[in-house]
Amino acid sequence: MFLKSIKILDIDVCVRQRSTFASHTRASVDVSEVMPYLNGILKGADYNKEADSIKFIQNHVEITMIKDQINVAKFANRTELLELLDWVQDLVNDTYESMSELTPLYTAQHRPSVMTIYSLLPKTNCRKCGEKSCMAFAARLYKLEVEISDCGPLAEEPYTANRDKLNNVFA
């Protein structure tokens, strides 16, 4: 087993979203060598080779790995944090064991801006996705909190070409 444990160092109220928490943890090993492989398999990851860091979103929670640190933000409670850390540990270990079969990605996956996403949406503000506006949907899509398929009009003409563009960006 490559990553044997992740120790919680502290848990605080999240500065950016006061109804959630943020945590700093320490991994039993430096996970930098796994990061390019994680970058290749995680949708929307933000990898920085020079800083030995990767940031991604899992279940609406932000996870940032920097060498042997794993910082988690916007989780609801300690139980959710423990479940996410178990998931991260399994992800890192599974990725490490499969590195010979995976293709590393050494460049950052740049997600389009909220405005770029919005420009590809129907702009009907139909609320079929559950949001009050297409702009709100674009912001949630940027944060990977919703799926492209949640926007019903994108499945209809004349919006299918834009749906395909969004699917390519978020593939």
N, C-alpha and C positions, 0 to 999 in steps of 0.2 A: 504494500500500500504506500503510495507516494505521499499523500497528504493524510497524516495520521489524526490530526486534531485541529480544531479552531477554538481558541480561547476568547471569550468575551471580556474585553477590557473595561468598557463602560457603555451605559445606555443613557441617553439624554432626550429631552423633548426636541423634536426636529425644528430647526430654526426656520426653514422655508414653509413648513406646514405644521402648525402648532398642534393639530389633533393627532399627529403621528410621532414616531420616535426615530432616533438615529443611534447607531452603535459603531464602535470601533472594536475590531477584533484582531487577533494575531494568529496566523497560520503556523503550523509546526515546521513548515519549509517555505522557501522562496518559490512562488509558483510562476515566476517570469517565463520559464521555458515553455510552459503550457499555454501562455496567453495568445500567441499567434494562431494556435490550433483552435482555441476557444473563439477567437475572432472569426475564424473560418466557418464555425458552425452556429454561432449565435446571431440571430437576426437583429440588426440595428446596433451591434456592439460598436463602441468607440475605443479603438486601440491606439496607444501611443508608445511606439517602440522606444523612443528616447527616454521617456519617463518610466518605462517598465510598468505600464498601467493599462487597465482595460475597464470600461464602464459599460454596464448593460442593465436592462430592466427585466425583471422577472415578477410576474403577478403584480404589476403596478409598483413594485419596490425597486429602488435604485441600488445597485451593487457595484462597488468600485474596488478593484484589486490593484494594489501597488506593492510589488515584491511579496512580502510576507504579511501585508495588511489586507484585511477585507472589511471595507466600510459599507454599512447597510443603512439606507435612509428611507423614510416614509413607510415603516411597518407599523402595524396596529398595536402589537403587544409582544411580550417575551415569547409566547408560544409560537407566534408567527416567525419571529426571529430565529428560534431554534430549528423550526422546520426548514426555513430558507438556508440556514447554515449547513444542515444535513444535506440538502439538495446541492448546494455549492460543493461540498466535500465530495459527494458522489460524482458530480459533473467533472470536477478536476481530476479525480482518480480515473474515471472512465475515459476521459480525454487523454490522459497521460498513457494509459494502457493501449490506446488505439492510435497513438501518434504516428506509427509507421504506416497506417492505412489512411491517414488524413492529410489534407493539403493545408499547410499553414497560410495565413493571410497576414502579410506584414504591413499592409496599408490600412488606414482608417476607413471605415464604412460611413461615409457622410450621408446622413439622412437629410432629406430636403427640409427647408424651413417650413414653418406653419403657413406662411404666405404662398409658398410654392405648392404645398399640398392643397390649400384652399383654391388656388387657381385651377386645379384639376377636378375639383368637385362641381356638382351641378349648380350650386348656389341657388337652390330652390327654397331652402329653409323649411322643408316639408316636415321635419321632426320625426320622420319614419325611423331614424336611427336612435331616437330617444334624446337627442340634444336639441337645444332651443334654436340653434342656427348651424349652418354649414361651417362657419368660422369656429364655433365651439367643437364641432366634430373634428375639424382639422387639427386643433390644439390637442385633443385627446388621441388622435391617430399619431401625431408627432411623438407623444409620450408612450405610444404602444399600448394604450389603455382600451382601445377598440380595434376592431378588424375592418379592413376595407369592405368586406362583404356586409357589414352592418349598414352601409349606405345603399338602400334599395335602388334608388334611381341610377346608380352606377352600373347596374345590370341591364339597363334599358338603353335603347338608342335615343339620342345620339351620344350617350356618355360612355359607351363600352370601350372606346379607344383610350379615354382618360383612365378608366379602371385598369386597363392593361398596363398603362404607364405607371400607375401607382403600384400595381402588383410587381412590376419589374424593379422598382425602387426598394420595395420592402421584401423582396424575395430572399 
